[in-house]
Amino acid sequence: MAFETLKIISQFHLYKMTRICYVCNIHFSKKANYDRHLLSQKHKKREISSDTMFQCKVCYRYFTTNSNCESHRKACIVSNSSTIHMKDNTKDSSTTLVNTLLQTIQKRDKQINELRKQVEILIEKTSTNNTTNNIQTQNNIENQVIVVNSFGNENIEHITDQIICRLIQTAPFTCVPQLIEKIHFDPEHPENHNIKITNKKMNYAEIVRNNKWVTANKKKVIDDVIQKSYNLLDETYSDNKEVMSERRQERFESFQDKFEDQDDNLHRNIKNDVDLILINGTNQIYKPLKI
């Protein structure tokens, strides 16, 4: 139905766009061709002789003989009536098409509004659920009591031989600071968060002792964690060196020699690294920390 209507409209549009020379009885689809024809000698000659020609009173075309004009006039009357009828039908079809489209648009708008309302309801429910879950999670965290181990009595059950051997083999000269970080600042083991440095300009650190935070000499704290970590590395290496390649054994033993000989550069680098780890790791300690 809609396709036929559009087809009629298109044909009618083409009909309106057609240009006709009534003197020569010729149709032109393009204005340029029509204008060029008006300047042609053929047209001018017929235009001069139009006074002796016969004209159709319906469409104003000219004919050289009266019989041709009469024959055309009968057909022209029918054609003109059909054109008028076509205009009326086209107008009615166009109106019907427009009304159908408007109804479709209104129906779609209604569906969109209903979907929008459903989405808003879902968003509100999701937001409410998230808020409830966040409140419950926060309450669980606040109600959780973490017993922090005293400094020197850390839980190292999660520090397996596999973890330590990996540190030894991949980074022997930085394995001490890395092991300290795994012991004291593992997010999954807050019971070992027993060191913090709140002011990096001061020579003091805070450690947990007998369920209380106490102030301690930062240099001594750093020396203690370095020595404890080295001892753990040394013991694990002795028990597992056979599974390591000779090259990796040589590298770690070279590190051991320098560490035990108190190599200045090595110890300076280790202490600087540990100092930074303690400062940065402080941000991972629960605040306030319940002990």
C-alpha positions in Angstrom: 0.0 0.0 0.0 2.7 2.5 1.0 4.9 1.5 -1.9 2.1 2.1 -4.5 1.4 5.5 -2.9 5.1 6.5 -3.2 5.2 5.3 -6.8 2.2 7.4 -7.7 3.7 10.5 -5.9 6.9 9.9 -7.8 5.2 9.7 -11.1 3.1 12.8 -10.4 6.3 14.6 -9.4 7.9 13.7 -12.7 4.8 14.8 -14.5 5.0 18.2 -12.9 8.7 18.5 -13.6 8.2 17.9 -17.4 8.5 20.9 -19.6 6.4 21.1 -22.8 6.8 23.2 -25.9 3.1 23.6 -27.0 4.2 25.1 -30.3 6.2 22.0 -31.3 4.4 19.5 -29.1 7.6 18.2 -27.5 8.3 17.2 -23.9 11.6 18.0 -22.1 12.7 16.5 -18.7 15.5 19.0 -18.3 15.2 22.8 -18.3 18.4 23.3 -20.2 17.2 21.2 -23.1 13.9 23.1 -23.1 15.6 26.5 -23.2 17.9 25.3 -26.0 14.9 24.2 -28.0 13.2 27.6 -27.7 16.3 29.1 -29.4 16.3 26.6 -32.2 15.3 27.5 -35.8 12.8 24.7 -35.9 10.9 26.2 -33.0 11.1 29.8 -34.3 9.7 28.7 -37.6 6.8 27.0 -36.0 6.2 29.9 -33.6 5.9 32.2 -36.6 3.4 29.9 -38.3 1.4 29.2 -35.1 -1.3 31.6 -36.3 -2.2 29.2 -39.0 -2.1 26.2 -36.7 -4.8 24.6 -34.6 -4.6 24.8 -30.7 -6.0 22.4 -28.1 -8.1 24.4 -25.7 -7.3 21.9 -22.9 -3.5 21.7 -22.9 -2.8 24.5 -25.4 -0.8 22.4 -27.8 -0.6 23.2 -31.5 -1.4 21.0 -34.4 -0.9 21.5 -38.2 -4.4 20.1 -39.1 -7.8 20.5 -37.5 -8.4 16.7 -37.6 -5.3 16.0 -35.6 -6.2 18.7 -33.1 -9.8 17.2 -32.7 -8.5 13.7 -32.2 -6.0 14.9 -29.6 -8.6 17.0 -27.8 -10.9 14.0 -27.1 -8.0 12.1 -25.6 -6.7 15.1 -23.8 -10.0 15.7 -22.0 -9.8 12.1 -20.6 -6.2 12.4 -19.7 -6.7 15.7 -17.9 -9.6 14.2 -15.9 -7.4 11.2 -15.0 -4.7 13.6 -13.9 -7.1 15.5 -11.6 -8.3 12.2 -10.3 -4.8 11.0 -9.7 -4.0 14.2 -7.8 -7.0 13.5 -5.5 -6.0 9.9 -5.0 -2.4 10.9 -4.3 -3.5 13.4 -1.7 -5.8 10.9 0.0 -3.0 8.2 -0.1 -0.5 10.7 1.3 -2.8 11.6 4.1 -3.3 8.0 5.0 0.4 7.3 4.9 1.1 10.3 7.2 -1.5 9.2 9.7 -0.1 5.6 9.7 3.4 6.9 10.3 2.2 9.2 13.1 0.4 6.3 14.8 3.5 4.2 14.5 5.7 6.9 16.0 3.3 7.4 18.9 3.3 3.7 19.6 7.1 3.6 19.6 7.3 6.6 21.9 4.9 4.8 24.3 7.1 1.7 24.2 10.3 3.8 24.8 8.7 5.5 27.8 7.7 2.2 29.3 11.2 0.8 28.8 12.7 3.9 30.3 10.6 3.5 33.4 11.7 -0.1 33.8 15.3 0.9 33.5 14.9 3.5 36.2 13.3 1.0 38.5 16.2 -1.5 37.9 18.8 1.3 38.5 17.1 2.2 41.7 17.0 -1.4 42.9 20.7 -1.9 42.0 21.7 1.3 43.8 19.8 0.2 46.9 21.4 -3.2 46.9 24.9 -1.8 46.4 24.4 0.6 49.2 23.1 -2.1 51.5 26.1 -4.4 50.6 28.6 -1.6 51.1 27.1 -0.8 54.5 27.2 -4.5 55.5 30.8 -4.8 54.3 31.9 -1.7 56.1 30.2 -2.9 59.3 31.9 -6.3 58.9 35.3 -4.5 58.6 34.6 -2.2 61.5 33.5 -5.2 63.7 36.5 -7.3 62.7 39.1 -7.3 65.4 42.6 -7.9 64.1 45.2 -9.1 66.5 48.5 -7.7 65.4 51.6 -9.7 66.3 54.3 -8.1 68.3 57.4 -6.9 66.3 59.7 -9.9 65.9 56.9 -12.5 66.3 55.4 -12.2 62.8 53.4 -15.0 61.2 55.4 -16.4 58.3 53.5 -19.5 57.5 52.4 -18.0 54.1 56.0 -17.4 53.2 56.7 -20.8 51.6 60.1 -22.2 50.4 58.8 -21.8 46.8 58.3 -18.0 47.3 61.7 -17.6 48.9 63.5 -19.7 46.3 61.9 -17.6 43.5 63.3 -14.4 45.2 66.7 -15.9 45.5 66.8 -17.0 41.8 65.3 -13.9 40.2 66.8 -11.1 42.3 69.5 -12.1 44.8 70.8 -8.6 45.5 67.3 -7.2 46.2 65.7 -10.2 47.7 66.0 -8.9 51.3 63.8 -5.8 50.8 61.3 -7.8 48.8 61.0 -10.5 51.5 60.5 -7.8 54.2 57.7 -6.3 52.1 56.0 -9.8 51.8 56.3 -10.4 55.6 55.2 -7.0 57.0 53.0 -5.4 54.3 51.0 -8.3 52.7 47.4 -7.0 52.3 46.1 -10.5 53.1 48.0 -10.7 56.4 47.2 -7.5 58.4 48.3 -9.4 61.6 51.9 -8.6 60.5 51.3 -4.9 59.9 53.4 -4.1 63.0 55.7 -1.4 61.6 54.9 2.1 60.4 56.8 5.3 59.7 54.5 8.3 59.9 57.1 11.0 59.6 60.0 10.1 57.2 62.1 13.1 58.4 62.3 11.7 61.9 64.7 9.0 63.1 61.9 7.1 64.8 59.5 4.3 63.7 56.5 2.8 65.5 56.2 -0.9 66.2 53.7 -3.1 68.0 54.8 -4.5 71.3 52.5 -6.3 73.7 49.3 -5.0 71.9 50.4 -1.4 71.9 52.1 0.9 69.4 55.5 2.1 70.8 58.2 4.4 69.4 61.5 2.7 68.5 64.8 3.7 66.9 64.3 3.6 63.1 67.8 2.5 62.4 67.6 -0.4 64.8 64.2 -1.5 63.5 65.6 -1.5 59.9 68.7 -3.5 61.0 66.5 -6.0 62.8 64.2 -6.7 59.8 67.1 -6.9 57.4 69.0 -9.5 59.5 65.8 -11.6 60.1 65.0 -11.7 56.4 68.6 -12.6 55.5 68.6 -15.4 58.0 65.4 -16.8 56.5 66.9 -16.5 53.0 70.1 -18.2 54.0 68.4 -21.1 55.7 66.0 -21.7 52.8 68.9 -21.6 50.3 70.9 -24.2 52.3 67.9 -26.6 52.2 67.0 -26.0 48.5 70.2 -25.1 46.7 70.3 -28.5 44.8 67.2 -27.6 42.8 68.9 -24.4 41.5 71.3 -24.0 38.6 75.0 -23.5 39.2 74.7 -20.0 37.7 72.0 -19.0 40.2 73.9 -20.6 43.1 77.0 -18.6 42.2 75.0 -15.3 42.0 73.3 -15.8 45.4 76.6 -17.0 47.1 78.2 -13.8 45.7 75.5 -11.8 47.4 76.0 -13.8 50.6 79.7 -13.1 50.6 79.2 -9.3 50.2 76.4 -9.2 52.8 78.4 -11.1 55.4 81.6 -9.1 54.7 79.5 -5.9 55.4 80.0 -4.5 51.9 79.3 -0.8 52.3 77.5 -0.3 48.9 75.4 -3.4 49.3 74.2 -2.6 52.9 73.6 1.1 52.0 71.4 0.1 49.1 69.5 -2.5 51.1 68.8 0.0 54.0 67.6 2.7 51.6 65.3 0.2 49.9 63.9 -1.0 53.2 63.4 2.6 54.4 61.3 3.3 51.4 59.3 0.0 51.8 58.5 1.0 55.4 57.3 4.5 54.4 55.2 3.3 51.5 54.0 0.2 53.4 52.6 2.4 56.2 49.8 3.5 53.8 48.6 -0.2 53.7 48.2 -0.5 57.5 44.6 -0.4 58.7 43.6 3.0 60.1 42.5 3.0 62.8 44.2 -0.3 63.6 42.5 -2.4 66.3 44.8 -4.5 68.3 
